[in-house]
Amino acid sequence: MKQFARTLALTSLALAVSAAFAGPRQTDRTESETGRFSPSELRASVSSTKSLHVAGDRVKVTVEFSNSSLAPAHVPVWLLDSSDPDRSFLRVTRDGEELAYMGALVKRKAAHLQETAEIQPGQSISVTYDIDRAYDLSEGGSYQINFVGSDKHVIDGHSFDSQPAGLAVEADPARAIMIEQSEFQHKLGTSSYAASCTTSQRSAIDTALSSAAAYASNAVNYLAQTPSSARTRYVTWFGTVTTSRWNTVASNFANIKNTFDTQNMSFDCGCTEAGTFAYVYPTQPYKVYLCGAFWSAANTGTDSRAGTLVHETSHFNVVAGTNDYAYGQTAAKKLATTNPKRAIQNADSHEYFAENTPFQN
Amino acid sequence: MQASASFAMSASATPRLLNALRCELVLQRNGAPGAMALQLQNTGSEAITLLRRNTPLEPMRANFLRVSRNKHRLQYVGPVVKRAAPTLEEYVVIAPGSSMLHEFDASQGYDFSKPGRYQVSWNGELLDAALGSAAPNPLDPNAARILCAPITFER
């Protein structure tokens, strides 16, 4: 209760300050900073008030931010506001595997234009964040959560990774549904639909797009790790590891993710061929034609709707310019072993890597 | 598991070559720009079964031709399609000694509207091909390749 009151006081103070100094604030701050020897530093510590979360419980963690430097730390108000949907600063792992971030991706104004709250040296402030709308905890088990440091969290300063805090969650499939229904699922990119798409088709596309974005984000995180021939997921779909090929795939998925997150994709549902999932014209981004097999596919998993969107998006010349050198899991695996150079240009290889079904490390 | 299997496999970098299949692109002189034909002749002693998908033997749904105008490669402007596993109807059987001529329209994928000297070649890639009389298994395809003579013409 005490913490809560302090948060409010700090936040409202900061808002008042920002308003008062809307114009000249930047200049003022620069002048006051000239005497500083070091940028401000923010340390974070994560804890959970509840060690076991049963089905139906909201899953929350509390982050205590403390200013460990000698200068006041200016922290963007959104970071201290638990109603802001951004949870990208929290990392969740289960059995050492990082979970895909499915929460809001918020595009912020430049740091110096943001409203900030001031945390004095030695002072700390606690904020409680729900994490069950940003991460799919439906499988249940032991999760580790830590705060991910960055220079976005302190104006003219840094924040640091916290130690992980552990908590247990009971398996509950309903949690996945809550995420699907969340208004904050990240979809900064917009979608438009041809008249051929019915209302229920439009909603199915939205769901598939969110899952596709989560797939792409998971792939990007995986590929940000050190290339290694022990990574069976990569080796299965793209063959023998070389740094150069690994980096090409990483760049392809960065572009795919960026397309889902920022581009206006358009969909046409006029094609009814039962044996066809979808098609695109690689020269015409970002229009996707969805066909019969798309609608009979599951939302996620092998040859799913979400995977199909990854596949199709990879085809656009401005994204990854992939081709169809092999269709289906058997042929794609064969391609990886016989011709890795081709595999990294093959759309299905990207799709199966993204779907990662069955799971491989 | 999968990784060790992939390392243990002895695999060649390019799909096997079907030497028995003689292949040629033929220009349809009086046709529309892009009107051409694929001629295939089985010179071997066994039947050859091949998947038509992503070859000139079906409407253009992949970038399998290399088209240049005045030695500049043209961009593929056609569609690329994700399809379910092939059905047996998507295969064609060429009996030993027999040949087939299949007309197709390359302008579905490339722009032949501007005048110039065009060269068109097919990469000869087959997503699945089998020798002999056994039915193909679309779920376990065996990629193959044939050498195909290109054509050059003025428009």
Interface residues (C-beta under 8 A of the other chain):
Chain A: S229 A230 T232 V235 T236 G239 T240 G275 T276 F277 A278 Y279 V280 Y281 P282 T283 Y289 A293 D303 T308 H311 E312 H315 N317 N323 D324 Y325 A326 Y327 G328 T330 A331 K333 K334 L335 A336 T337 T338 N339 K341 A347 D348 Q360
Chain B: M1 Q2 A3 S6 F7 M9 A11 S12 A13 T14 P15 R53 N54 R61 A62 N63 Q75 Y76 V77 G78 P79 V80 V81 K82 R83 A84 A85 P86 T87 E125 L127 L139 D140 P141 A143
